[in-house]
Amino acid sequence: MDQKIVIIGAGQTGRGFIARLMKQSGQMFAFIDCNRELVDLLNRKKRYEISFYSAQKPVQIDGFAAFCTDDKQAVKVLSEADIVFTAVGEQNLDKLIPLIDKSLKERKNPNKMIIVTCENGTSPKSKLSMFENQVNLSESIIFCTTLAKAKNSLDILSQYIDYLPYDLEPLSTKLDFYGMVPVDDFSGLIHRKIYTYNCLSAAIAYPGYYKGYKNYADAANDKDILKITDSIAENLNLCISREFNVSSSEQEQFTLMALNKFRNTKIIDTIERNARDIKRKLGKNERMIMPVILMKKYNCSIKLMELVIACAIYYGCSKSSDKTNEKESLFKDLKQYLPLNIVDEIDQIYNQLIARRQLSDMISACIL
């Protein structure tokens, strides 16, 4: 018998990846989203297409229903769900608390609801930890890039990746859906992903912004940024394989998959999409700070990571209407996470960026 599936978040990941895996599993589902215009468009069009950067045949998505989060019907649909996937962004998970709470109060099914977070973050399910006694709460990792094919279109352009690893430990049974892979040491995998994929993504996005790129793959293939990412990747492989007790070859292959993805010119992505939300991405356990801490722990050079962080701050200040306050706020956070001598070095590099020093000269100074 079909299970009742709800995908909260009908954006690029929910609509373009989770929905595809459900469709390829022969499973019906419903969307819940806070964007009423998007919900209305889904209900009006009733179908959309996911096409791929490679030669695979497009997948047609249909047979779904869509509800807005503030509709009473959304609470009813969620209360009846067997499995719920969230794809709203880790920073937005706490906004789902009232909706989930209402749905659980109305729930008549004696079986526990399963909630799987499908977000990028070091511990997204912790945002919903208040429900751990009421639901089976798991999390997954997204490796597949999905982008809207055109503005105001439901159609998606996607990588052809059929891989959604999820944490098996909190669940009493495996999730039998296409592409979903149970993982025992999920914590290790999710941290490796953040400190490899997301770190290298930052090492492209922020120096790429400094150099004036808008297209992400163009930045990834820039000769200066190739030097940055190749050097950082070498240090990451050493540190992460030791820290998480995986073989060098396994970590090197993991890193290579990331670099190949980012450098693929067929994937049309933007610097802005990868760079935004700077304060979260400069968090203590996030993609830039923790790799620096690991590199220091294993006696690797952190000079290029300092340059990446300085470029990130440059980006954040450039986007702010109050550059002085933004800089002070970001550096105040850094001082809580890193030794002061490292923060001072980042500040010195930032001042060189403000003076518009050539990135190639700064890279040369870092790798002497």
Sequence and secondary structure as in RCSB ss.txt:
>XXXX:A:sequence
MDQKIVIIGAGQTGRGFIARLMKQSGQMFAFIDCNRELVDLLNRKKRYEISFYSAQKPVQIDGFAAFCTDDKQAV
KVLSEADIVFTAVGEQNLDKLIPLIDKSLKERKNPNKMIIVTCENGTSPKSKLSMFENQVNLSESIIFCTTLAKA
KNSLDILSQYIDYLPYDLEPLSTKLDFYGMVPVDDFSGLIHRKIYTYNCLSAAIAYPGYYKGYKNYADAANDKDI
LKITDSIAENLNLCISREFNVSSSEQEQFTLMALNKFRNTKIIDTIERNARDIKRKLGKNERMIMPVILMKKYNC
SIKLMELVIACAIYYGCSKSSDKTNEKESLFKDLKQYLPLNIVDEIDQIYNQLIARRQLSDMISACIL
>XXXX:A:secstr
    EEEE  SHHIIIIIHHHHHHTT   EEEES HHHHHHHHHH EEEEEESSS   EEEES EEEETTSHHHH
HHHHT SEEEE S GGGGGGGHHHHHHHHHH   SS EEEEEE SSS GGGGGGGGTTTEEEEEE     EEESS
TT   EEE     EEEE TT SS    TTEEEESSHHHHHHHHIIIIIHHHHHHHHHHHHTT  BHHHHHTSHHH
HHHHHHHHHHHHHHHHHHTT  HHHHHHHHHHHHHHHT TTS  BHHHHH  HHHHTSTTSTTHHHHHHHHHTT 
  HHHHHHHHHHHHHHHHH S HHHHHHHHHHHHHHHS HHHHHHHHHHHHHHHTT  HHHHHHHH  
